[in-house]
Amino acid sequence: MQSASESGSLFARLPKAELHLHLEGCLTPDLLVQLAARHGEKLEPEKITERYNTRTFPEFLELFKWATSYLRQPQDYALLVALVVEELRSQNCRYVEITLSVGVMLLRSQNAEANFTAMLDAVQKQLSSDKPKINWIFDAVRQFGPEKAMEVALLAAEMKAAGVVAFGLGGDEESLPAADFRRVYDYVASSGLHRVAHAGEMAGPQSIRDAIEILGAERIGHGISAIRDQALMDLLIERQVPLEVCPQSNLCTGALAKLMGVKHASLQYHPLREFAAWGVPLTLATDDPAMFHTSLNDTYALAGAQMGLTIEQLAFIAEAGFRHSFLPFAEKQIALERFRAEARTLNLL
């Protein structure tokens, strides 16, 4: 087992992909103060610090709702995405699929297309030659219902040529059954978009099975409750449906504590190591890094230091980030070749 500093240094140099990253979850306290000021409100840093220390899923949902309320205009989103691109570059992240909470934008009667266009322009203006390649996932909110989800799906299909590669379903997975969204996911598939879904985060293994068998999900956001169902883990292996594992998120939302049946959990009991040992397809991600006080490099370091994964296992998972991406086949092969070449220079392959 590596120390956090040893594995952190190594994986800071390794090219990485991130497949489960919510743009709005990258709102740092400093940026939140700046956005609030732009809208005529002064936020006290102490108030933000207090809200940014969540221990339960309802607390996190309230934080997300409150923090994103300061994203009101296209230029707000443009400012945020510019900072996110720079942070990803500093983490040596070469490819990212950024999830946008389009369902929340529509709920707030925002012009989602204008917001997205502003973000694309902001990314285009980033001059760094080593900035990550970005694709996008449009996310609906489960508790808003299937009609609202269809609105997001229609926008995703409309924006496909601009880099939208998938449709996702987030929010409270226990609010409505997967079957309610079958028609939405059928439309998404017919539009040539990929399908992802949050499942098995706060709910049990059946939520994951429903996402795969009813919705056709190609990747599962979180999915930690799969550890309670060996047949489901075998299904994930058979169909090569990866779990997008976000350990620090599971800690801060109380998902890990709920899975373990305790009041407070620690990362050493996270099922990540058991998943890896079983052969379940995995990727590592941050989810909402600013809100969960983490980064991609920290995630890899902690997976080694606190969750017991070997350097070899972590290198395999890092490669899986590219392998399970929604890049076109030819681009994916190039990305994988580049990853393997750099991994070899670090004696990881």
MARVO-640343 format. One record per residue: residue in one letter; y, x, z of N, C-alpha, C, O, CB in turn. Coordinates in steps of 0.2 Angstrom, whole numbers, plus 5000, padded with zeros to 4 digits. Glycine has a CB too. Layout:
# MARVO-640343
AYXZYXZYXZYXZYXZ...
//
This chain:
# MARVO-640343
M499450045000500050005000500650045000500750095004500049955006Q501150034996501750074995502250045000502249985002502050064988S502750095002503350075006503750035001503750044995503650125009A504249995004504749955000505150004996505349994990505149915004S505350064999505750114995505350144990505650154984506050165000E504750164991504350194985504250144980504350164974503650214988S503950084981503850044975504550014972504550004966503449984978G505050004977505649984974505950034969506250014964506149974980S505950104971506150154966505850154960506150154954506150224970L505150144960504750144954504850084950504950094944504050144956F504950024952504949964948505749954946505849914942504749904952A506149994949506849994947506950024940507350004936507350024952R506450074939506450104933506050074927506050094921506250174934L505650024929505149994925505549934921505849894925504549974928P505449924915505749874911505349804914504749804914505649874904K505749754915505449694917505749634914506249634910505649684925A505349574914505549514912505649464917505249474922505049484906E506049414917506049364922506049294919506449284914506749374926L505549254921505449194917505649134922505649074919504749184916H505849144928506049084932506649104936506649124942505449064937L507249094933507849104935508349054934508549034928508149174932H508549014939509048964938509748994938509949024943509048914944L510148984933510849014933511248994939511549034942511148984926E511248924941511648904946511448934953511848944957511548824947G510848954953510548994959510849064960510649094965509848994960C511249084955511449154955512249154957512549204957511449184948L512449094959513149084962513149124969512949104974513349014963T513549184968513549224975514149194979514549154976513749294973P514149204985514749184989515449204987515849164987514649204997D515449264984516149294982516349244976516949234975516049364980L515849234971516049194965516149124967516649094964515449194960L515849094972515949034975516649024977517048974976515449014980V516949074981517649074984518049074978518649044978517749134988Q517949114973518349124967518449054963518949034961518149174962L517849024962517848964958518248904962518548864959517148934957A518048904969518448854973519148864972519548814972518248854980A519448924972520148944972520448914965520948894965520249014973R520048924960520248904953520348824953520748804949519748924948H519948794958520048724958520448694964520348634966519348694958G520848744967521248724972521048714979521348674983521648654970E520448744980520148734987520048804990519748854986519548694987K520148814996520048874999519348875004519348825008520648895004L518848915002518248915006518248975011518449025009517648915001E518048955017517949005022517249045021516749015020518048975029P517249115021516649145020516149125025515549125023516749225020E516349115031515849095036515449035035514849025036516249085043K515848985032515548925030515048935024514448905025516048875027I515148975020514648995014514049025017513449005016514949035009T514149075022513649115025513149065028512549075028513849165029E513449015032513048975036512648925031512048915032513448925040R512948905025512548865021512048905017511548875015513048825016Y512148965016511649005012511049035016510649075013512049065009N510949005022510349025026509948965027510048925032510649055033T509548945022509148885022508448905024508248965023509148855015R508148855027507448865030506948805027506348815028507448875037T507248755025506848695022507148675015507648695013506948635027F506648645012506848625005507448575005507848585001506248585002P507448525009508048485009508748515010509248505007507948425015E508648565015509248615016509448645009510048655008509148665021F508948675006509148705000509448654994509848674991508448734997L509148594994509348554989510148534991510548524986508948484989E510248524997510948514999511448574997511948564995511048495006L511148634998511548694996511648694989512248704987511148754999F511148684985511248684978511748634975512148644971510548674974K511648574978512148524976512848534978513248524974511948454980W512948564984513648584986513948644982514448634979513648604993A513548694981513748754978513948744970514448764967513248814978T513448704967513548694960514148644959514348634953512948664957S514348604964514948564963515548604961516048564958515048524969Y515548664962516148704960516048734952516548764950516248764964L515548714949515448724942515748664938515348624937514748744940R516348664936516648604934516848604927516948554923517148584938Q516948664924517248674917516848724914516548764917517948694918P516848724907516448774903516648844905516148884905516648764896Q517248864907517448934909517148954915517049014916518148934909D516948904919516648914926515948944924515648994927516548854930Y515548904920514948934918514948994914514449044915514548874913A515449004910515549074906515549124911515349184910516149064901L516049114916516149174921515449184925515249244926516649154926L515049134927514449144930513949184926513649234928514149084932V513849164920513349194916513549264914513049304913513249154909A514149284913514349354912514149394918513949454917515149354911L514249374924514049414930513249414930513049464932514349374936V512949364929512149364929511949414924511449454926511949294927V512149414918511949464913512049534915511549574915512349454906E512649554919512749614921512249634927511949684927513449624924E512149584931511649594937510949604934510549654936511649534941L510749574929510049584926510049644923509549684923509949524921R510549664919510549734916510449784922510049834921511249744913S510749784927510749834933510049834936509849884939511249814938Q509649774935508949774938508449794932507849794934508849704940N508649824927508249844921507849784919507249794917507849904924C508149724919507749664916507949664908508549664906508049604919R507449674904507549674897507449604894507749594888506949724894Y507149554897507149494894507149444900506849454905506449484890V507449384898507549334903507549264900507849254895508149344908E507249214903507349144901507649114907507449104912506649114900I508349094905508749064911508748994910508748964905509449094909T508548964916508548894917509248864918509548884923508048874922L509448814915510048774916509948704918509448674916510448774909S510248684924510148624927510548574923511048544925510348624934V510348554916510748514912510748444915511248404914510448514905G510148424918510148354922510748344926511048294927509548344925V510948404930511448394935512148394931512548354933511448454940M512248434926512848424922512948354919513448334920512748474915L512448324917512448254914512648204920513048164919511848234910L512348214925512448174931513248174933513548124935512048194937R513548234932514248244934514648224928515248244928514348314936S514448194923514748174917515148234913515648234911515348124918Q514848294914515048354910514848354903514348324901514848424914N515148394899514948404892514448464892514748524892515648414887A513848444892513348504893513348544887513248604887512648474893E513548524881513548564875514148614875514048664873513648514868A514748584878515248634878515148684884515348744883515948594881N514848664889514648714894514148774891514248834892514248684900F513648744887513148794884513548844879513348904879512648754881T513948814875514248854870514748904873514748964871514748804866A515048884879515448934883515048994885515249054885515848904888M514448974888513949024890513749074884513649134885513348994894L513549044879513349084873513849134871513749194869513149044867D514549104871515049154869515149204874515349264872515749114869A515049194880515149244886514649294885514749354886515149214893V514049274884513449324883513649364876513549434877512749294882Q513849334871514049374865514549424866514549484863514249324860K515049414871515549464872515349524876515749564877516149424875Q514749514879514549574884514349624879513949624874513949554888L514649684880514649744875514049794877513949834873515249774875S513749784883513249824885512649834880512349774878512949814892S512449884877511949894873511249884876510749864872511949964869D511249884882510549874886510549814889510149804894510449934891K510949764887510949694891510249664889510049674883511549654889P510049624893509349584892509449534886509949504885509149554898K508849524883508849474878508749404882508349404887508249484873I509149354880509149294884508949234879509149224874509849274887N508449194882508249134880508349084885508549104891507549124877W508349014884508548964888508048914889507748894885509248934886I508048884895507648824897508148774900508448784905507048844902F508048714897508448654899508048614904507548594903508748614893D508348604910507948584916508248514918508848504918508048624922A507748464918507948394921507748394928507348434931507548344917V508048344932507948334939507448274940507548224938508548324942R506848294943506348244943506548174946506348124944505748274947Q506948184952507048124955507648074952507748024954507348134962F507948104946508348064942507948014938508247964935508848104938G507348024937506947984933506848004926507148044923507247914933P506347974922506147994915506747974910506748014905505547954913E507147924911507647914906508147964906508347994900507947844907K508347994912508848044912508448114910508848154906509048054919A507848114911507448174908507448174901507548234898506748184911M507448124898507348114891508048134888508048174882507248044888E508648124891509248144889509248224888509548244884509848114893V509048254893509048324893508548354888508748404885508748354900A507948324887507548344882507848334875507748374871506848294882L508248284874508548274867509048334866509148354860508848204867L509448344871509948404871509548464869509748514865510348404877A508948474873508648544872508348544865508448604862508048544877A508148494862507948494855508548514850508448544845507548434853E509048484852509648484848509948564848510148584843510248444850M509848594853510048664854509548714853509648774855510348674861K508948694850508448744849508648804845508448864847507848704846A509048794840509248844836509748894839509748954837509548824830A510048874845510448914849510048954854510448994858511048874852G509448954854509048994859508748954865508448984869509449044862V508748884864508348844869507648844867507448824862508648774870V507148874872506448884870506048834874505448824872506248954871A506248804879505848764883506248704887506848714888505448804888F505848654889506048604893505748604900505148624900506048534890G506048604905505748604912505948544916506448504915505948664915L505548534921505648484926505648514933505148534936505148424926G506248504937506348534943506448474948506348414947506848584943G506748494954506948444959506348434964505948474965507148384956D506348374966505848354971505248324968505248274965506148294976E504748374968504148354964503748294967503248274964503648414964E503848274974503548224977503848154976503648104978503448234984S504448154972504848094971504548044966504547984968505548114969L504248074961503948024955503348064952503348124952504548014950P502848024950502248054948502348084941502848064937501748004947A501948134939502048164933501948114927502248124922501448224932A501548064928501348014922502047984920502047964914500847964925D502547974924503147944922503547984917503947954913503647934928F503348054916503648094912503248114906503448154902503948154915R502648084905502248094899502648094892502548134888501648054899R502948034892503348024885503848074884503948094878503647954885V504148094889504648154888504348214886504548244881505048164895Y503848234889503448294887503148294880503148344877502948314893D502948234879502648224872503148234867503048264862502348154871Y503748214868504348224864504548294863504648324858504948184866V504548324869504648404869504148434865504348484861504648424876A503548424865503048454861503148444854503048494850502348434864S503248384852503348364845503948394842504048404836503448294844S504448424847505048454844504948524844505448564842505648434849G504348554845504248624845504548664850504548724850504548644838L504648634856504848664862504248684867503848644866505448634866H504348734871503848744876503948694882504548674883503848814878R503448694886503448644892503348684898502748714899502948584891V503748674903503648704910503748654915504048604913504048774911A503548664921503648614926503548644933503148694934503148554926H504048634938503948644945503348604947503348544947504648634949A502948634951502348604953501948644959501948704958501848574948G501748614964501348654969501748694973501548744976500848694965E502448674973502948714978502948674984502748714989503648714975M503148614985503048574991502548524991502348504996503748544992A502248514985501648464985501048504984501048564984501748414979G500448464984499848494984499548514977499948504972499348454988P498948544977498648564971498648514965498648524959497948584972Q498548444967498548394962499148394958499148374952498448324965S499748404961500348414957500348464951500648454946500948424962I499948514953499948574947499448544942499548554936499648634950R498848514944498448484939498748434935498648434929497748464943D499148394938499448344934499948374929500048344923499848294939A500348424931500848454926500448484920500748484915501148514930I499848514921499448544916499148484912499248484906498948584919E498748444915498348394911498748334908498548304903497848374915I499248314912499648254910500248274905500448244900499948214916L500648334908501248354904501148404899501548424895501748374909G500548444900500448494895500848554897501048594892500648474888A501048564903501448624905501048694904500448694905501548624913E501448734901501148804899501248854904500948904904501548824892R501748844908501848884914502048834920502348784919502448934913I501848864926501948824932502448854937502348914938501348804936G503048824938503548854943503248854950503148794952504148814942H503148904953502948914960502148904960501848954959503248864964G501948844961501148834961500748864967500148874966500948864955I501148884972500748914977500248874981499748904984501248934983S500248804980499748764983499048774980498548744982499948694984A499048804974498448814970497948854974497348854973498548854964I498148894979497748934983497248884987496748914989498148974988R497348824988496948784992496448744987496048704989497348724995D496348764981495948734976495648784971495948804966496248674972Q495048814973494748864969494648844961494648874957494048884972A494448774961494248754954494948754950494948764944493948684954L495548734953496148734950496348804948496548824942496648704954M496248854952496348924950495948944944496148984940496248974956D495348924944494848944938495148904932495148934927494148914940L495448844933495748814927496348854925496448864918495948744929L496748874929497348914927497148984923497449004918497748944933I496549014925496349064922496049054915496149084910495749104926E495648994915495348974909495848954903495748974898494848914910R496348924905496848904901497448954900497948944896497148834902Q497449004904497949054904498649024905499149034902497949094898V498648984910499348954913499548994919499248984924499248874914P500049034918500349074923500749034929501048984927500749134921L500649064935501149034940501749084940501649144940500749034947E502349054940502949094941503049094948503349054951503549054937V502849154951502849154959503549184961503749234958502349204961C503849154966504549174968504449174976504649134979505049124966P504249234978504049234986504649224990504549184995503849304987Q505249254989505749244994506049174994506249144999506349294992S505949144988506149064988505649024992505948984996506149044980N505049044992504549004996504649015003504548975007503849034994L504949075005505149085012505749045014505749005019505249155013C506249045010506849015011506848935011507348905014507449045007T506448905007506448835006505948805011505848745012506248814999G505548845015505048825019504348805016503948775019505248755023A504348815009503748805005503148845008502548815009503848814998L503248905010502648945012502448925019501848915021502849015012A502948905023502848875030502448815029501948805033503448865034K502548775025502248705024501548725022501048685024502548665019L501448765017500748785014500348805020499748795020500848835009M500648845025500248875030500148835036499748845041500548945032G500548775036500548735042500848755048500648745054499848715043V501348805047501748825053502448815052502748795047501648905053K502848825058503548815058503948865054504448855050503848805065H503748935055504048985051503549035049503049045052504549025056A503649055043503149095039503449165038504049175039502949065033S503049215036503249275034502849295028502349275026503149335039L503149345024502949355017502249385017501849385012503449405013Q502049415023501349455023500849395022500249415021501349485029Y500949335023500449285023500549245016500149195015500549235028H500949265011501049235005500349245001500049295001501649265001P500149194997499549194994499549234987499049244984499349124992L500049274986500149314980499549364979499249364974500849354980R499449394984498849444984498249414982497849434979498849484990E498049354985497449314984497449294977496949294974497349254989F497949274974498049254967497849304963497449304958498749224965A498149364964498049424960497249444960497049464955498449484962A497049444966496349464967495849414963495349434961496149464974W496049354963495649304960495649304952495249284949495849234962G496249334950496349344943496749284940496849274934495649344939V497149254944497549194942498149234938498449274940497849154948P498349204932498949234928499549224933499649174935499049194922L499949274933500549274937501149314934501049354930500349314944T501749284936502349324935502749324941502649274945502749294929L503149374942503649374948504349354946504549384941503549444951A504649324950505349304949505749284955505449284960505349234944T506349274954506849264960507049194961507249174967507449304959D506949154956507149084957507949074957508249054952506849054963D508149074963508949074965509149134969509249124975509049004968P509249194966509249254969509849254974509749284980509349304965A510449234972511049234977510949194983511149214988511649214973M510549134982510449084988509949114992509849094998510349014985F509449154989508849174993508949244995508449274997508249164989H509549274994509649344996509149394993508849434997509649345004T509049394987508549434984508749464977509249444975507849404983S508349504974508449524967507749534964507249534968508849594967L507749554958507049564954506749624957506149624958507149564947N507149674958506849744960506649734968506149754969507449794960D507049694972506849684978506149644979505749654983507349644982T506049594974505449554974504849594973504349594976505549504968Y504949644968504349694966504249734972503649744974504449734960A504749764975504649804981504349774987503849794990505349834983L504549714988504249674994503549654992503149644997504649614996A503349634986502649624984502249674986501649664988502649604977G502449734985502049794987502049804994501549824997502249854983A502649804998502649825005502449775010502149795015503349845006Q502549715008502449665013501849615011501549585015503049625014M501749615004501249565002500549605000500149564998501449524997G500549665000499949704999499749714992499149734991499449665003L500149704987499949724980499949794979500449824981500349684975T499549814975499549894973500049904967500249854964498849914971I500249964966500649974961500349954954500649934950500750054961E499649964954499349944947499349874946499449844941498549964948Q499249834952499349754951500049734949500149694945499149724958L500549774952501249754951501449774943501749734940501649784956A501149824941501249844934500949794929501249774924500949914933F500349764931500049714927500449654927500549624922499349704930I500749634933501149574933501749584929502049534926501249554941A502049644930502649654926502549654918502949624915502949724927E501949674916501849664909501749594907501949574902501149704907A501449554912501349484911501949444910501949394907500949454917G502549474913503149434912503349434904503649384902503749474915F503149484901503249484893502749444890502849414885503349554891R502149454892501549424889501549344889501349314884500849444892H501849324895501849244895502549224894502749164895501649234903S502949264891503649234889503549194883503049184880504049294887F504149154881504149114875504449144869504749114865504449044877L504449214869504649254863504249234857503649224858504649324865P504449234851504049234845503549284845503649344848504449234839F502949274842502449324842502649394841502449444844501849304838A502949404835503149474833503649504838503549564840503549474826E504149474841504549494846504149514852504349564855505149454847K503749474854503349484860502949544859502849584864502849424861Q502649554854502249614853502649684853502449734856501849614846I503249674850503749734851503949744858503949804861504349724847A504049694862504249694869503649724873503749774877504449634872L503049704872502449734875502349804874502249844878501849694873E502449824867502349894866502849934869502749994872502449904858R503449914869504049954873503849954880503950014883504749924872F503649904883503449904890502949954892502949994896503249834893R502449954888501849994889502050074888501750114892501249984884A502450084883502650154882503050174888502950234891503150154876E503550134891503950154897503450164903503550204907504550114898A503050114904502550114909502150174909501950204915502050054909R501950204903501550264903501950324906501650364909501250274896T502550324904503050384906503050384914503250434917503750374903L502950324917502950314924502250324927502250314933503350254926N501850344923501150344925500850284928500450284933501050404930L501050224925500750164928500250134923499950084925501350114928L500150164917499650144913499250204911498750194907499950104907
//
